[in-house]
């Protein structure tokens, strides 16, 4: 999947899982997100993050039994017993429910909002209370060759273990659809129990995936590459060499569109 964006006058191809699309891109800047390593001469900058991968080639009961019993399997079963309903979005109303909910969630959490046109490339799952109230949702981006089904956005009001049930439904769906790996999205390995990143890491760890590398490659064409020394220094100084945080920062101040 390739999405073309712009920062001021600079064209950018934002590429997910499509190595040939990245290599053949003619834009001034190309960004590839993938679980694969590529040759050094094909990119200018490489960013490595950690993620958890669940191997979907295993039987579904084996996948479920790999979840931690108290923190994952029990909440999922309880959510089902309590009548929490999760379904894949199939209507425009489902989609708008998620967009509206996520907008409020992002404002409260001070995180970037989702771009509506990006969702046309993603699967959305919605969670509802027994009374039909929208209580959360999650979206997933997928590789065209069905190698990876990756968690992208999520927001809930923390009612009834909806987070756990949303992921479980998405895992089941991705297996049924023939994907090879379910990717729980980026994490920061953190042992500080007071840190948000620790809680985020432990939440994803409980689903039994294997910690793996996920790569973001940035290719900058000449002559633009000669002018990237200052931005590169800026990222190193103010974002601790974390280009993902830098891109999120650009999204928040609406430079990217």
PETAFEN-V5622 format. One record per residue. N is the residue number from 1. SS is DSSP state (H for helix, E for strand, - for the rest). PHI is phi in radians with two decimals (NA if undefined). PSI is psi as a letter, one per 20 degrees, with the letter a starting at -180 (NA if undefined). Layout:
BEGIN
N_SS_PHI_PSI, N_SS_PHI_PSI
END
This chain:
BEGIN
1_-_NA_p, 2_E_-2.21_p, 3_E_-2.03_p, 4_E_-1.65_p, 5_E_-2.22_r, 6_E_-2.43_q, 7_E_-2.03_o, 8_-_0.97_d, 9_-_-1.72_j, 10_E_-1.69_p, 11_E_-1.40_p, 12_E_-2.29_p, 13_E_-1.69_o, 14_E_-1.76_o, 15_E_-1.95_p, 16_E_-1.99_o, 17_-_1.20_j, 18_-_-1.89_n, 19_H_-1.06_g, 20_H_-1.04_h, 21_H_-1.08_h, 22_H_-1.20_g, 23_H_-1.12_h, 24_-_-1.54_i, 25_-_-1.08_p, 26_-_-1.77_j, 27_-_-1.25_r, 28_-_-1.08_h, 29_E_-2.24_p, 30_E_-2.20_p, 31_E_-2.19_p, 32_E_-2.02_p, 33_E_-1.92_p, 34_E_-2.80_q, 35_-_-1.59_j, 36_-_-1.75_q, 37_-_-1.49_q, 38_-_-2.23_r, 39_-_-1.12_q, 40_H_-1.01_h, 41_H_-1.26_i, 42_H_-1.55_i, 43_-_-2.51_r, 44_-_-1.72_g, 45_E_-2.34_q, 46_E_-2.19_p, 47_E_-2.00_p, 48_E_-1.98_p, 49_E_-2.16_r, 50_E_-1.78_q, 51_E_-2.61_r, 52_E_-1.90_p, 53_E_-1.94_p, 54_E_-1.81_p, 55_E_-1.40_o, 56_-_-1.41_i, 57_-_-1.35_i, 58_-_-1.33_q, 59_-_-1.03_q, 60_H_-1.10_h, 61_H_-1.21_h, 62_H_-1.20_h, 63_H_-1.09_g, 64_H_-1.14_g, 65_H_-1.22_i, 66_-_-1.40_i, 67_-_-1.18_q, 68_-_-1.12_p, 69_H_-1.05_g, 70_H_-1.43_h, 71_H_-1.67_i, 72_H_-2.24_g, 73_H_-1.10_g, 74_H_-1.10_g, 75_H_-1.03_h, 76_H_-1.14_g, 77_H_-1.13_h, 78_H_-1.15_g, 79_H_-1.04_g, 80_H_-1.14_g, 81_H_-1.11_h, 82_-_-1.39_i, 83_-_1.54_j, 84_-_-1.12_p, 85_E_-1.91_p, 86_E_-2.11_p, 87_E_-2.51_q, 88_E_-1.30_p, 89_-_-1.14_p, 90_-_-2.22_i, 91_-_-2.17_r, 92_H_-1.15_h, 93_H_-1.11_g, 94_H_-0.98_g, 95_H_-1.12_g, 96_H_-1.19_h, 97_H_-1.01_g, 98_H_-1.16_g, 99_H_-1.06_g, 100_H_-1.12_g, 101_H_-1.12_g, 102_H_-1.17_h, 103_H_-1.04_g, 104_H_-1.12_g, 105_H_-1.09_g, 106_H_-1.15_h, 107_H_-1.17_h, 108_H_-1.18_g, 109_H_-1.57_i, 110_-_1.01_l, 111_-_-2.10_r, 112_-_-1.07_p, 113_-_-1.35_r, 114_-_-1.39_q, 115_-_-1.65_p, 116_H_-1.00_g, 117_H_-1.20_h, 118_H_-1.16_h, 119_H_-1.21_i, 120_H_-1.13_i, 121_H_-1.69_j, 122_E_-2.12_q, 123_E_-1.50_q, 124_E_-2.09_p, 125_E_-2.05_p, 126_E_-2.06_q, 127_E_-2.01_p, 128_E_-2.25_q, 129_-_-1.24_r, 130_-_-0.97_h, 131_-_-1.50_j, 132_-_1.63_j, 133_-_-1.34_p, 134_E_-1.23_p, 135_E_-2.09_j, 136_E_2.78_r, 137_E_-2.85_r, 138_E_-2.60_q, 139_E_-2.15_q, 140_E_-2.42_p, 141_E_-1.80_q, 142_E_-2.33_q, 143_-_-1.34_p, 144_-_-1.08_h, 145_-_-1.57_j, 146_-_1.13_k, 147_-_-1.38_h, 148_E_-2.39_p, 149_E_-2.13_o, 150_E_-2.01_p, 151_E_-1.10_p, 152_E_-2.06_g, 153_E_-2.34_q, 154_E_-2.71_q, 155_E_-2.76_p, 156_E_-2.44_r, 157_-_-1.65_j, 158_-_1.10_k, 159_-_-1.70_p, 160_-_1.05_k, 161_-_1.05_k, 162_H_-1.09_h, 163_H_-0.95_g, 164_H_-1.15_g, 165_H_-1.20_h, 166_H_-1.03_g, 167_H_-1.15_h, 168_H_-1.10_g, 169_H_-1.12_g, 170_H_-1.16_h, 171_H_-1.09_g, 172_H_-1.08_g, 173_H_-1.10_g, 174_H_-1.13_h, 175_H_-1.16_g, 176_H_-1.08_h, 177_-_-1.39_i, 178_-_1.62_j, 179_-_-1.32_q, 180_-_-1.57_g, 181_E_-2.25_q, 182_E_-1.80_p, 183_E_-1.82_p, 184_E_-1.40_j, 185_E_1.56_r, 186_E_-1.11_q, 187_E_-2.38_q, 188_-_-1.93_p, 189_-_-1.18_o, 190_-_-2.56_p, 191_-_-1.88_j, 192_-_-1.46_o, 193_-_-1.16_i, 194_-_-1.58_i, 195_-_-1.58_q, 196_H_-1.02_h, 197_H_-1.15_h, 198_H_-1.14_g, 199_H_-1.11_g, 200_H_-1.08_g, 201_H_-1.09_g, 202_H_-1.18_h, 203_H_-1.06_g, 204_H_-1.35_h, 205_H_-1.06_h, 206_-_-1.18_i, 207_-_-1.54_j, 208_-_1.40_j, 209_-_-1.35_r, 210_E_-1.72_p, 211_E_-1.13_p, 212_E_-2.50_r, 213_E_-1.51_q, 214_E_-2.28_p, 215_E_-1.98_q, 216_E_-2.08_o, 217_E_-1.85_p, 218_E_-2.10_p, 219_E_-1.99_p, 220_E_-2.10_p, 221_-_-1.42_q, 222_-_-1.28_q, 223_-_-1.50_i, 224_H_-1.02_h, 225_H_-1.05_h, 226_H_-1.21_h, 227_H_-1.69_j, 228_H_-1.59_i, 229_H_-1.09_g, 230_H_-1.18_g, 231_H_-1.03_h, 232_H_-1.12_g, 233_H_-1.13_h, 234_H_-1.04_g, 235_H_-1.13_g, 236_H_-1.12_g, 237_H_-1.35_g, 238_H_-1.84_i, 239_-_-2.18_j, 240_-_0.91_l, 241_-_1.16_k, 242_-_-1.76_n, 243_H_-1.21_h, 244_H_-1.09_g, 245_H_-1.11_h, 246_H_-1.13_g, 247_H_-1.13_h, 248_H_-1.10_h, 249_H_-1.08_g, 250_H_-1.08_h, 251_H_-1.13_g, 252_H_-1.13_h, 253_-_-1.63_j, 254_-_1.11_k, 255_-_-1.36_h, 256_E_-1.44_q, 257_-_-2.62_NA
END
